[in-house]
Amino acid sequence: MRLPRRLRHGEEASLVEHLDELRTRLIISLIALAAGFTVAFIFHAHLLDWLNQALPKDQRKPVTLGVTEPFVTSIKVSLYAGFALALPVILYELWSFFAPAFEEHAQRIVAGFVALASGLFAGGLAFAYWLVLPPAVHFLTNYDSGQYKIQVRASYYYSFAALLIIGIALIFELPIFVLALVRLGVLTTEKLRRNRRTGYVVMVVIAVLLPTVDPVSLVFEAVPLLILFELSIWLSVLMERRWRRAETNLAAAR
């Protein structure tokens, strides 16, 4: 399979050519996901050990209650990790497909967004693993501990931990999402500032919808969301001014 050629800005292509390019880029993304899954599955024992570090010392070997549960659980964890590994390739293929719709100078901006998105995702993974997961697990495994004999079931715990970590990592993409909307003209910084309180409410609702069942993880999810939303507003203000100056200079040069 040949790698698809990225079209230049303004280059004409038929609908069939666009669909063929889209199909090829989807296949490449799926191959990257499969490769990421394979690597993750090879090292899935290490992944499980890393996730177990957040559990109490006497619970760091979760129990399984079915014949297929160990295998299915390892597959699920490997899929989550494989997605995280394949994300830069997926973002690159997505950018390459939409890049021809932008002028050459705008393509560099979009490429910067892709690089920044990958960095933010990695930062979100680290934040969730070291700062959110341990206190959340500590609260949940000690809640009413005098009333229950608490045992951690592998499938439930690993799904909870993986979804929590990936969910928070995706939350860290908020500045990219907001900047993209401002750059495309869907949003303006004036509208963002005017509706700041509404945005705060939306951020809290998003935190509630994430895989969380305890107030500790809810707080740890909501606070970064609010900070990132505020950061997105001010970053958008700075970038909007810069984009306007660049467009003015480009128009003057023409």
N, C-alpha and C positions, 0 to 999 in steps of 0.2 A: 504493500500500500504506500503510495507516494504521499509525502507531506503536502498539505494544501498550500498553494501560493496565496499570500495576502494581497488583495487587490489594492491598487493605489487610489487615492482620493479622486473621485470623478471618473474613474475607469468604468466603462459600461460592461455589464454582464447580464446574460439571460437569466430567467427564473430557474431554469434547469441547472445552470452553473452555480447559482446561489444555493439551491437545495443540495447539490452535490457537495459543495464546500461545507455546508452545515452538517451533512451526514458524516463527512470525513472528520470534522472537528469533534462531533459527538463520539465517534468511534475512538478517536485519540484520547478523549476524556475518560471513556470507559476503560480503555487499556491502562491509562494511568491509575484509575481506581483499582483495577485488578492487580496491577503491580504493587500499589500501596497495600492492598489487602494481603498479598502474598508475603511481603516483607513483614507486615504486622503479625501475620499468623505464625511465621517462623519464630518471631520473638514474643509470641503472646504470653508465654510464661513470665517474662520480664514485665510486660504490661500489667498483668494481674498482680504481680508482686508490688509494683508501684502504686496501684490503686489500693492494695491492702494496707499500705502504710498509714492511711487515714483511719483505719479501724483500731479499736482497742487491742492491746497486745494479746489478750487471750481470745480474740475473735478474728485473727488474721489468716485463718483458713476457713472461709465461709462453707456452709453446708450445702449439699445438693439433695434434692428429694425425688429425682427421677433418673431413669436410665440414660436418657438423651441429654439431660440438663448440662453436664460438663462440656460436651461437644458443642451444643447449640450456644451456650454462653460464650465459649471461646471464639466461635464464629462471629457472634454479634460484636464482641469487643474488638476483634480484628477489623471488622467492617467500619466501625467508628474511627479507629486509628488510621485505617487505609484512606478514608475520606480526608482526614486531616493532612496526611502525607500528599495526597493527590491534589489538594486545593490549589496550590500555585499553578499547576499545569491547567487545571480547569479554568482558572481565572485568566490565564494567558490565552487559551483558546477562545474564551468568550470575548476578550479584548480584541484578538486578531479578527474575529468575525465582524465586529461592529466598527473597527478602526477606520475602514474606508469611508464611513459616513462622516468622519471628521476631517478637517483640513490638517495639513502636515504638522503645524505647530500645536494643534489640539491633540493630535495623536500622542505627542510626547507627554502631554498632561495626563491623558488616560493611562499611558504606560506607567507613569508615576503613581497613579491611583492603584494600579494593580500591585506594584511593589509595596506601597504603603499598606494596602489591604492585607497582604501576606504577613507583614511585620506586626500589624495590629492583631491578626488572628493568633500568631504565635504568642504575643504578649497576653492575650486573653486566656490562652491555654495555661500559661504559667500562673497568672493571677488566680484562676479558678482552682488549679491543683494545689497551690501552696497556701492560699489565703481564704478560699471559700469552702472547699471540700472538708478539711479537717474539723473546723468548728461546727459545721452542719452535721457531720457524722457523729461528733462527740455529743451534740445536743440530742440527736435522735436515738442513739444507742444508750443514753443514760436517762431518758425521759421515763418516769415512773418505773425505774429499774427495780424498786422494791416490790412491785406488783407483778412483774413478769420474769420468766427465765428467758432472757434475750439471747437469741441466736440469729446470726446473719445468714440469710439465704443468698447464694451466689448470684443467681439470675437477677433477682430484684436489686441487689446492691450494685452490681456492675452496670446494669442498665441505668440506674439512678445516677451513679457517678459519671458515666460516660456522657449521658444527656446533659447533666449539669455543666460539665466542663465544656462540651462543644457549644451548648446554648450560650454560656457566658462569653466564649471566644467569638461567637457570631455577634453578640452584643457589642463587642469592641469594634465591629465594622461600622457602627453608627456614624462616625464622622465622615467616612467615605460615602455612605448612602446620602447623607445630608448635602455634602459638597457636590455630589453628582447631580442632585435635584436642583441645586442653585446654579450649577454650571449650565444645565440644560434649560434653565429658565422656568422650571416648574414651580420653584420656590424662590423667594427673595429674602435677603437678610432682614429687611424691614418687616416682612410678614412673620418671620421667625421670632423676632424680638417682640413684636406686638402680641403674639400668641404664646409667649413663653410659659405662662401658667398652664394653659391647655396642654402644652408639650410635656410639662412635668407630670400631669395626670396620666397622659398616654404612656410615659416611661414607667410609671408605677404599675399600670395595668399590664404592660409587657412583662415586667418582673414577676407579677402574680401568675401569668400564664406559663412561665418557664417551669421546668420540672422541679418544683420545690413544695414541700409540705410543712415547713417549719419556719418560724419567724427569723431565726438566725440567718439561714441561707437567703431568705427574702430580703433582709436588710443588706446583705453582702451583694445581692444582685441589683437592688434598687439604687443604692448609693453610686456605684460606678456608672449606671445608666444616666442618672441625673448629672453627674460630673461630665460624662461624655457628651450629653446633649448640650450642656452649657458651653463646653469646649468647641463643639461643632458650630454653634452660633458665632462665636468670636473668630474661629478659623475661617468660617464662611465670609465674615465681614472683611477680613484681611485679604482673602483670595479674590473676592468680588472686586475690590478696589484694584488689585493687581491685574485682574483680567480686563477690567475697563481701560486701564492705562495701556496695556498691551494692544488692545483692539484699536485704541485711539492712535497709537504710534504706527500700527500696521496700516490703518486707513490713511494717515498722513504720508507714509512712505509710498503708497500707491498713487 
